[in-house]
Amino acid sequence: MAETASELREQILLKENEQKASTSYDGNERSVPRKEVVVEELHDGLSFGQFMIAGSVAGMVEHMAMFPVDTLKTRMQMLASAGGSSHSGLGKSLLSIVKKEGAFGLYRGIGAMGLGAGPAHAVYFSVYEVCKEKLGGNKSGHHPLAHAVSGVTATIASDAVLTPMDVVKQRLQLRSSPYQGVMDCITRMLKEEGIRAFYASYRTTVVMNAPFTAVHFATYEAMKKALSGISPDSANEENLLVHIMAGGTAGALASAVTTPLDVVKTRLQCQGVCGADKFTSSSIGNVVQMIVSKEGPTALLRGLKPRMLFHAPAAAICWSTYEASKIFLQHWNTQ
């Protein structure tokens, strides 16, 4: 782009200052020295609603682009007898799905993710930006604690929005899923299991996503700073390559650390479907104990490779799309 986000921010703030730099008394304009005007009134020159729009677009693009890999991850985390994959390798699992179900089999449940990803990411990024601003994360220097706390706060809020649709999505992703589609799944779950079934994994999701997000955001911001230090001219905040590299590294590291909890989440969300085990409680310890006693400790690492393959590019796609959307909206504001 010809104009960077920094330049666009400067234009927005300059217009704001010009308006505030003069006040009218009896039709006469009186100038106020510009240095007396408070400069930073809008963070990045965007409103809360515009952060929500940018986040929503980023979330939709991320999940739609990476959905086939997410399907592979879900299948590999479940036992073959419970709608999961009978293969432990990525290539064989992929070929098995395409051969038996066609390419469409990789996209079962994408409708549920389409309904949940937009609103959830709108909440996610807007809350993150507001918290980061309040905690001083936008000040000069490196502030990993502010970024981590902001990320954790954002994920707690967004998970409340996304979890019900994530449950529907994963049940539809199973091999030989008994549900015909999104609405059929929602209707039958409400009738047979009640509203609580949609939030059976919420506690696990938050416990998983809190460290995931803390590692993710702290790594992302640290990588941006590191890249800027290596090459200040080419690694500025608006450089697409910076967001791809920083986002990809953050996604890969955070996903690897939290894979065991993701396995627990998947088992809770798909319990009782396609012959999967049912759990007497949604306690993480109880689920972990049952998995380890039945399948061994390595079962907690099921789906590690597809999870990392999902989150590394997904994070890069999400962050670059988010920043591009912010630049677009900043440009829109200057018009």
C-alpha positions in Angstrom: 0.0 0.0 0.0 1.2 3.5 -0.8 0.3 4.8 2.7 1.2 3.0 5.9 -1.1 2.8 8.9 1.2 5.3 10.7 0.7 7.9 8.0 -3.0 7.3 8.0 -3.2 7.7 11.8 -1.3 10.9 11.5 -3.8 12.3 8.9 -6.8 11.4 11.1 -5.2 13.0 14.2 -4.2 16.1 12.2 -7.8 16.6 11.1 -9.0 16.1 14.7 -6.4 18.7 15.9 -7.3 21.2 13.2 -11.0 21.0 14.4 -10.0 21.5 18.0 -7.3 24.1 17.4 -9.9 26.8 16.7 -13.1 27.8 18.6 -15.6 30.4 17.7 -16.7 33.4 19.9 -19.3 35.8 18.4 -18.4 34.7 14.9 -14.7 35.4 15.4 -12.3 32.5 15.2 -9.6 32.3 17.9 -6.6 30.0 17.3 -5.3 27.8 20.1 -1.7 26.7 20.0 -1.6 23.2 18.6 0.8 22.0 21.3 -2.0 22.5 23.8 -4.3 20.0 22.1 -4.4 16.4 23.3 -3.2 14.3 20.4 -3.9 10.6 21.0 -7.7 10.4 21.5 -8.4 7.5 19.2 -6.3 4.4 19.5 -5.0 3.7 15.9 -7.6 6.2 14.7 -10.3 3.5 14.9 -13.5 3.3 17.0 -14.5 0.3 19.1 -17.0 -0.8 16.4 -14.3 -0.6 13.7 -12.1 -2.9 15.7 -15.0 -5.3 15.9 -15.4 -5.2 12.1 -11.7 -5.8 11.5 -11.7 -8.7 14.0 -14.8 -10.2 12.4 -13.3 -10.2 8.9 -10.0 -11.7 10.2 -11.8 -14.5 12.0 -13.9 -15.4 9.1 -11.0 -15.5 6.7 -8.8 -17.5 9.1 -11.3 -20.3 9.8 -12.7 -20.6 6.3 -9.2 -20.9 4.8 -8.0 -23.5 7.3 -11.1 -25.5 7.9 -9.9 -28.7 6.1 -6.9 -28.9 8.5 -9.2 -28.4 11.5 -11.4 -31.3 10.3 -8.2 -33.5 10.1 -7.3 -32.4 13.7 -10.8 -33.3 15.0 -10.8 -36.7 13.4 -7.3 -37.6 14.7 -8.1 -36.5 18.2 -11.0 -39.0 18.3 -10.8 -42.8 18.4 -11.6 -44.6 15.2 -14.5 -46.3 17.0 -16.0 -42.9 17.8 -16.0 -41.2 14.5 -12.3 -40.4 14.4 -9.6 -41.3 12.0 -8.2 -44.9 11.8 -4.9 -43.5 10.6 -2.2 -41.7 12.7 -0.6 -40.0 9.7 -1.8 -36.7 8.2 -1.5 -37.9 4.6 -3.3 -41.1 5.1 -6.1 -39.4 7.1 -6.5 -36.9 4.4 -6.7 -39.4 1.6 -9.1 -41.6 3.6 -11.6 -38.7 4.0 -11.4 -37.6 0.3 -11.6 -41.2 -0.9 -14.6 -42.2 1.2 -16.5 -38.9 1.6 -15.2 -36.7 -1.3 -13.7 -33.2 -0.8 -17.0 -32.1 0.8 -16.1 -34.4 3.8 -13.3 -31.9 4.7 -15.9 -29.1 5.0 -18.6 -30.7 7.1 -19.5 -28.2 9.8 -18.1 -25.1 8.1 -21.6 -23.5 8.3 -21.4 -23.6 12.1 -18.0 -22.0 12.1 -19.2 -19.4 9.7 -21.9 -18.4 12.2 -19.6 -18.4 15.2 -16.2 -17.1 14.0 -17.3 -13.6 12.9 -19.1 -12.5 16.1 -16.5 -14.3 18.3 -13.5 -12.6 16.6 -15.3 -9.3 16.7 -15.5 -9.6 20.5 -11.9 -11.0 20.7 -10.0 -8.3 18.9 -12.1 -5.3 20.1 -11.7 -6.5 23.8 -8.0 -7.1 23.2 -7.4 -3.6 21.7 -9.3 -1.9 24.5 -7.5 -3.8 27.3 -4.1 -3.3 25.6 -4.7 0.4 25.5 -5.9 0.6 29.1 -3.0 -1.5 30.4 -0.4 0.6 28.5 0.5 -2.0 25.9 0.6 0.7 23.2 3.3 2.7 24.9 6.8 2.6 23.5 8.9 -0.4 24.6 8.0 -4.1 25.1 5.0 -4.9 27.4 4.5 -8.7 27.4 2.4 -8.7 30.5 0.0 -6.1 29.2 -0.4 -8.1 25.9 -0.8 -11.4 27.7 -3.4 -10.1 30.1 -5.3 -8.4 27.3 -5.3 -11.6 25.3 -6.6 -13.7 28.2 -9.4 -11.2 28.9 -10.3 -11.2 25.2 -10.4 -15.0 24.9 -12.6 -15.4 27.9 -15.2 -13.1 26.3 -14.9 -14.5 22.8 -15.1 -18.2 24.0 -18.5 -17.5 25.5 -19.7 -16.6 21.9 -17.8 -19.3 20.0 -18.1 -22.4 22.1 -21.7 -23.4 21.2 -21.0 -23.3 17.5 -17.6 -25.0 18.0 -19.5 -27.9 19.6 -21.8 -28.1 16.6 -18.9 -27.9 14.2 -16.9 -30.7 15.8 -19.9 -33.1 16.0 -20.5 -32.5 12.3 -16.8 -33.1 11.5 -16.9 -36.7 12.8 -16.9 -39.6 10.4 -20.5 -40.9 10.0 -21.9 -38.0 12.0 -25.6 -38.6 12.8 -26.5 -35.0 12.1 -27.8 -33.8 8.8 -26.6 -30.2 9.2 -26.1 -27.3 11.5 -29.8 -26.7 12.4 -30.4 -30.5 12.8 -27.5 -30.7 15.2 -28.7 -27.6 17.2 -32.3 -28.8 17.4 -31.4 -32.4 18.4 -28.9 -31.3 21.0 -31.4 -28.9 22.6 -34.1 -31.6 22.6 -31.9 -34.6 23.8 -29.2 -32.9 26.0 -30.4 -29.4 26.8 -28.6 -26.1 26.6 -25.8 -27.2 28.9 -24.4 -29.5 26.2 -23.4 -26.5 24.2 -21.2 -25.3 27.1 -20.0 -28.6 28.5 -16.5 -27.7 27.3 -16.5 -24.0 28.1 -14.4 -24.3 31.3 -11.9 -26.5 29.5 -11.8 -24.2 26.5 -11.1 -21.2 28.7 -8.4 -23.1 30.7 -6.9 -24.1 27.4 -7.2 -20.8 25.6 -6.0 -18.6 28.5 -2.4 -20.0 28.3 -2.7 -20.4 24.5 -3.6 -16.7 24.1 -1.1 -15.5 26.7 1.7 -17.3 24.8 0.3 -16.3 21.5 0.0 -12.6 22.0 3.2 -12.3 24.0 5.1 -14.2 21.3 3.5 -12.2 18.5 4.3 -8.8 20.0 7.9 -10.0 20.9 8.5 -11.2 17.4 7.3 -7.9 15.9 9.7 -6.1 18.2 12.6 -8.5 17.3 12.0 -8.2 13.6 11.8 -4.4 13.9 15.2 -4.5 15.7 16.8 -6.7 13.0 15.6 -4.5 10.1 13.9 -1.3 11.2 13.4 -0.1 7.6 11.6 -3.2 6.3 10.1 -4.7 9.5 7.7 -1.9 10.5 4.3 -2.6 12.0 2.6 -2.3 8.7 4.8 -4.8 6.8 2.7 -7.9 5.8 5.8 -10.2 6.1 6.2 -9.1 9.8 2.6 -10.2 10.6 3.0 -13.5 8.7 6.2 -14.4 10.5 5.3 -13.2 13.9 1.7 -14.6 13.7 2.9 -18.0 12.4 5.6 -18.4 15.1 3.1 -17.4 17.8 0.4 -19.8 16.5 2.8 -22.8 16.3 4.3 -22.3 19.7 0.9 -21.7 21.5 -0.8 -24.6 19.8 2.0 -27.1 20.7 1.9 -26.1 24.4 -1.9 -26.5 24.7 -2.6 -29.7 22.6 -3.4 -31.9 25.6 -6.2 -29.5 26.7 -7.5 -29.4 23.2 -7.8 -33.2 23.1 -9.9 -32.9 26.4 -12.0 -30.2 24.8 -12.7 -32.3 21.7 -13.7 -35.4 23.7 -16.1 -33.3 25.9 -17.7 -31.7 22.9 -18.2 -35.0 21.0 -19.1 -37.2 24.0 -21.9 -39.7 23.3 -21.7 -39.1 19.5 -20.8 -42.0 17.2 -20.2 -44.2 20.2 -17.7 -41.8 21.9 -17.2 -42.1 25.7 -19.5 -40.1 27.9 -18.1 -38.4 31.0 -19.8 -38.1 34.4 -18.5 -34.6 34.8 -16.8 -31.9 32.7 -13.8 -31.9 35.1 -10.6 -31.7 33.2 -8.9 -34.0 35.6 -11.6 -36.6 35.3 -11.4 -36.6 31.5 -7.6 -36.7 31.5 -7.7 -39.7 33.9 -10.1 -41.6 31.7 -8.1 -40.9 28.5 -4.8 -41.9 30.0 -6.2 -45.1 31.7 -7.8 -46.3 28.5 -5.4 -45.1 25.8 -2.2 -44.1 27.5 -0.6 -40.7 28.0 0.4 -40.3 24.3 -3.3 -40.0 23.6 -3.2 -36.5 25.0 -1.0 -35.5 22.1 -3.4 -36.7 19.4 -3.7 -34.2 16.6 -0.5 -32.3 17.5 0.7 -32.0 13.9 -2.5 -30.9 12.3 -3.1 -28.5 15.3 0.3 -26.9 14.7 -0.3 -26.9 10.9 -3.6 -25.2 11.5 -2.5 -22.5 14.0 0.7 -21.5 12.4 -0.7 -20.4 9.0 -4.1 -19.5 10.6 -2.5 -17.0 13.0 -0.5 -15.5 10.1 -3.6 -15.2 8.0 -5.7 -13.8 10.9 -3.2 -11.2 12.0 -2.3 -10.0 8.5 -6.0 -9.8 7.6 -6.7 -8.0 10.8 -4.0 -5.4 10.2 -5.0 -5.0 6.6 -8.6 -4.4 7.7 -7.4 -1.8 10.2 -5.5 0.0 7.5 -8.5 -0.1 5.2 -10.7 1.4 7.9 -8.1 4.0 8.8 -8.0 5.0 5.1 -11.8 5.1 5.1 -11.8 7.4 8.1 -9.5 9.9 6.3 -12.0 10.1 3.5 
